[in-house]
Amino acid sequence: MNRPPFEVADIIRQHGKNFIENNRSWLTYLHLRVLHTIEHCRTAALGGHLDGCSRCGYRSDISYNSCGNRHCPKCLTHARDLWLAERSKELLPIGYFHVVFTLPHEMS
């Protein structure tokens, strides 16, 4: 799989501090924590490990640890894709449309 030209973490690294400064009034600790974990996901900041062969002991690349945050597109994209694939097996082989409309209060 090819790496995209830029990722959410790249945007947070480049513009995160400015975003936080401009929106400090409504950002909560949880928002800041999500931004921080996504920014550091799969970097040396979270540590890492050497990939290697269990047979010969050859050590190859360093793999950095992921943040595991449910908001992180790197960590949970695979889990989401698996879930969607399972749900798609439950669909009928027809076209689907998502329609949203509002009912008058008197009808609810």
N, C-alpha and C positions, 0 to 999 in steps of 0.2 A: 504494500500500500504506500502511495506517495504522500509525503508530508505536505500539508497545505502551505501556501506562501506565507501566511501569518496565522497566529492562533490567538484565542482570547487572552491567554497569559501575556502574549507580546503587547497587546493593547493595554492591558492593566499595567505592565511595566513602564510603558511609554507615557500613559496619560493618567494613571491611577492617583498619584499624589495631587495633581491638579483637580481631578474629579472629587476627591475627598475634601480638599480645601473649599471647593465651591458648593459642596452639598453637605457640609458638616451638620447643618441644622436638623436634617431628618435622618441621616445615617445612624444606624444602631451599631452596637458592638458586634452583633451577628453579621451585619453587612460587611463590616471591616474585616472580620475573621474570614469570611468567604473570599473576599478580595485578596487577602494575604495568602490563604492556602492555594488559591488558583495561581497566583503569581509565582509561588515557589514549587508548584507541583512538578515532579520529575526533574528537579534540579539538585545540585549538591547540597542546597540548604536543608533538604529533608533526608540527606544521607543516601547511601546506595550500596550496591554489592557487585561483586565480580561474577559475570556469567562464565560458566565453565563446563567442561565435559566430565561427567561422573565416571567414565571409563578410564580415560587417560590422564585426567587432571589438568588438561590444557585450559588456561584462563584466557578469555577473549575480552569482550567489552565490559565497560562499567554500565550498569543499569541503575538509574536513580529511582528512588522510591516515589510512589505517587501519594497524593494527599488523601485520597479516598473520600473527599467531600462530595455529597450528592449533587451539588451544583456545578461541579467541575466537568467540562465537556470531555476532557481526556480520560477521566476515571470511569465515568458511568455511561459513556457512549456505547461501549460494547454490551453492557448489561441491558441498556435500553433497546438496542438492536435485537438482542435475543428475545426480549419480552415482546417486541413488535412482531417478530417472526412467528412466535407462538400464537399470538392473537390473530395474525393473518390466516393461520390454518383454520380458525373457527369461522371465517367469513364465507358467505355463499359466493359462488362464481358469477356475480352480477356487478354492475356499476353501482357505486355508492355516492350519495350526495349529502353534504352536511348543510342543513337549513336552520337558520336561527330567526325567530320572529317573536314579537311581543304581544301578549294578550292584554286586553283591557282589564283593569283591576276588578271590575264587576264579574268577570268570568273566572277569576281564580278562587 
